[in-house]
Amino acid sequence: MKNISLLLWLTQLGLSVAVPLGGFVLLGLWLHNSCGWGSWTVWAGIILGAYCAIEGFHSSLKNLQRMAGDDKQEQEPPVSFNEHE
């Protein structure tokens, strides 16, 4: 069951990278063609899409790592005010 959930997260990883990049590029192209704006809208779409794709990739990898159990804290909890000498 754990392998199926990791496979689903792998699909989510692909979607979180492809959808923002494609969506922002298409939005930039649409603004360029329909509204007559300059080609800077396409470049802005590429830059925003790449940034959102990288952020989506990063957050998906953090969630995959947490699900795999590799993100265990090995630090002791901090000493409270009344427990120190």
Backbone bond lengths (Angstrom), bond angles and torsions (degrees), N, CA, C in turn:
res aa  C-N    CA-C-N  psi(-1)  N-CA   C-N-CA  omega(-1)  CA-C   N-CA-C  phi
1 M - - - 1.446 - - 1.527 111.07 -
2 K 1.325 115.74 -34.05 1.457 119.33 -179.79 1.531 110.45 -67.24
3 N 1.339 116.96 -34.01 1.460 120.05 179.74 1.521 111.42 -67.34
4 I 1.326 117.40 -35.78 1.460 120.51 178.61 1.520 110.12 -67.43
5 S 1.315 117.29 -41.12 1.463 119.06 179.34 1.527 111.16 -67.01
6 L 1.338 117.13 -35.44 1.464 119.10 175.96 1.525 111.23 -68.59
7 L 1.335 117.21 -33.82 1.456 120.48 176.37 1.525 110.84 -66.68
8 L 1.323 117.12 -38.17 1.453 120.58 176.20 1.526 111.18 -65.48
9 W 1.315 117.09 -38.69 1.460 119.79 177.39 1.524 111.33 -67.98
10 L 1.337 117.22 -30.36 1.450 120.38 176.26 1.525 110.52 -66.89
11 T 1.330 116.52 -38.57 1.462 120.65 174.25 1.521 110.31 -64.06
12 Q 1.303 117.06 -42.26 1.462 121.46 177.46 1.522 110.76 -61.52
13 L 1.312 116.96 -36.46 1.458 121.17 177.76 1.528 110.55 -61.49
14 G 1.307 116.83 -45.95 1.462 120.20 178.96 1.518 112.47 -63.71
15 L 1.326 116.20 -41.37 1.462 119.64 179.40 1.525 111.73 -68.73
16 S 1.309 117.61 -36.46 1.463 120.03 -178.64 1.523 111.85 -71.13
17 V 1.325 117.75 -15.45 1.452 120.74 176.19 1.533 110.63 -95.72
18 A 1.325 117.28 -42.65 1.466 120.64 -173.09 1.523 113.40 -77.28
19 V 1.326 117.73 -41.09 1.466 120.66 -174.01 1.533 112.69 -66.30
20 P 1.338 120.74 -47.67 1.467 118.17 178.94 1.529 113.05 -63.53
21 L 1.320 116.54 -41.30 1.457 119.35 -179.15 1.521 110.69 -63.71
22 G 1.321 116.63 -50.38 1.458 119.96 179.43 1.513 112.82 -65.04
23 G 1.314 117.51 -39.35 1.457 121.34 -179.28 1.513 113.18 -64.26
24 F 1.316 117.40 -44.71 1.461 120.24 -179.76 1.530 111.93 -70.81
25 V 1.322 117.20 -35.68 1.464 119.16 177.39 1.523 109.99 -66.89
26 L 1.333 117.11 -43.49 1.462 119.92 177.41 1.521 111.60 -64.29
27 L 1.309 118.04 -37.78 1.457 120.79 176.43 1.532 110.99 -63.73
28 G 1.311 117.40 -41.70 1.458 120.82 177.02 1.514 112.20 -63.86
29 L 1.335 116.36 -41.34 1.462 119.48 177.21 1.524 111.56 -65.43
30 W 1.321 117.05 -40.62 1.456 120.87 179.45 1.531 111.01 -63.93
31 L 1.321 116.88 -43.43 1.464 120.07 177.55 1.520 111.32 -64.02
32 H 1.312 117.34 -37.13 1.458 121.52 179.70 1.532 110.94 -67.45
33 N 1.332 116.94 -42.99 1.462 120.49 -175.21 1.522 113.46 -81.85
34 S 1.322 117.59 -43.55 1.468 118.63 -173.09 1.525 113.19 -86.80
35 C 1.306 117.30 -36.02 1.472 120.14 -177.22 1.518 112.69 -95.27
36 G 1.312 117.38 -10.80 1.452 120.34 179.56 1.512 114.04 75.49
37 W 1.308 117.41 19.38 1.455 120.05 177.93 1.513 109.12 -73.82
38 G 1.299 116.59 167.19 1.462 121.67 -176.67 1.520 112.63 -70.69
39 S 1.319 114.23 177.19 1.468 119.18 -179.51 1.526 112.16 -73.50
40 W 1.318 116.19 -5.57 1.463 118.84 178.10 1.531 111.19 -65.70
41 T 1.341 117.27 -23.92 1.466 118.98 179.15 1.525 111.54 -67.31
42 V 1.338 115.76 -34.68 1.467 119.37 177.57 1.520 109.61 -67.69
43 W 1.329 116.28 -43.76 1.469 119.60 178.94 1.528 111.44 -65.78
44 A 1.319 116.44 -38.04 1.472 119.13 176.69 1.522 110.18 -64.70
45 G 1.329 117.15 -38.41 1.463 120.58 176.73 1.512 112.45 -64.30
46 I 1.322 116.24 -39.31 1.469 120.07 178.49 1.529 110.18 -65.76
47 I 1.322 116.60 -44.29 1.474 120.03 -178.03 1.519 110.88 -67.85
48 L 1.339 117.75 -46.58 1.468 120.02 178.60 1.517 111.56 -64.57
49 G 1.324 116.60 -39.87 1.466 120.12 178.31 1.512 112.44 -63.85
50 A 1.331 116.69 -41.80 1.461 120.01 178.97 1.521 110.82 -65.60
51 Y 1.334 116.46 -40.69 1.468 119.32 179.21 1.534 110.78 -63.63
52 C 1.322 116.40 -46.39 1.472 119.79 179.97 1.525 111.38 -66.32
53 A 1.330 117.37 -34.67 1.467 120.43 177.64 1.526 110.73 -66.51
54 I 1.329 116.94 -40.52 1.466 119.79 178.99 1.526 110.48 -66.63
55 E 1.327 117.08 -41.66 1.470 120.00 177.67 1.526 111.33 -64.24
56 G 1.332 117.48 -41.22 1.461 121.00 177.12 1.511 112.05 -64.20
57 F 1.325 116.67 -39.76 1.461 121.71 177.03 1.523 110.71 -62.88
58 H 1.321 115.84 -43.79 1.461 120.80 -178.71 1.532 111.23 -64.80
59 S 1.321 117.19 -46.25 1.468 119.27 -178.50 1.530 111.44 -69.44
60 S 1.325 117.68 -34.25 1.463 119.36 177.30 1.521 111.24 -67.55
61 L 1.319 117.01 -39.37 1.464 119.23 177.76 1.520 111.94 -66.02
62 K 1.334 117.17 -36.58 1.463 119.63 176.84 1.522 110.77 -64.65
63 N 1.334 116.96 -40.72 1.457 119.80 178.43 1.524 111.66 -68.10
64 L 1.330 117.65 -38.92 1.469 120.30 176.43 1.521 111.10 -62.58
65 Q 1.315 116.42 -40.85 1.463 120.33 179.72 1.528 110.43 -65.88
66 R 1.323 116.49 -39.87 1.463 119.83 178.87 1.526 110.78 -66.33
67 M 1.339 116.80 -38.80 1.469 119.53 179.19 1.521 111.85 -68.78
68 A 1.322 117.38 -32.17 1.455 120.73 -179.45 1.526 111.71 -75.05
69 G 1.330 117.47 -14.32 1.454 120.50 177.48 1.507 113.83 88.21
70 D 1.325 117.79 15.19 1.461 120.64 -179.38 1.513 112.65 -86.36
71 D 1.310 118.06 -6.22 1.466 121.63 -173.72 1.526 110.79 -103.21
72 K 1.318 115.79 54.81 1.462 119.53 -178.61 1.519 109.50 -91.86
73 Q 1.301 114.12 137.53 1.451 118.84 178.57 1.521 109.14 -86.46
74 E 1.310 115.60 129.40 1.457 120.29 -179.89 1.510 111.32 -111.32
75 Q 1.317 117.15 13.23 1.451 120.60 178.15 1.522 109.41 -89.59
76 E 1.326 114.16 149.37 1.450 119.00 174.12 1.520 108.31 -77.95
77 P 1.317 117.16 150.32 1.462 117.60 178.34 1.522 110.20 -65.36
78 P 1.316 117.87 151.35 1.459 119.79 -178.40 1.525 111.38 -65.85
79 V 1.315 115.83 153.84 1.455 121.97 -179.35 1.525 108.49 -76.78
80 S 1.325 115.16 131.14 1.467 117.69 179.10 1.526 110.20 -79.29
81 F 1.293 116.57 173.96 1.451 121.72 -173.62 1.526 111.79 -62.24
82 N 1.321 118.01 -40.16 1.458 121.07 -175.27 1.510 113.79 -83.93
83 E 1.319 119.71 -9.14 1.459 121.99 -175.64 1.526 113.89 -98.72
84 H 1.288 120.18 -4.41 1.460 119.64 -179.39 1.532 109.64 -95.22
85 E 1.309 114.35 160.91 1.465 118.99 -176.03 1.489 112.06 -105.14
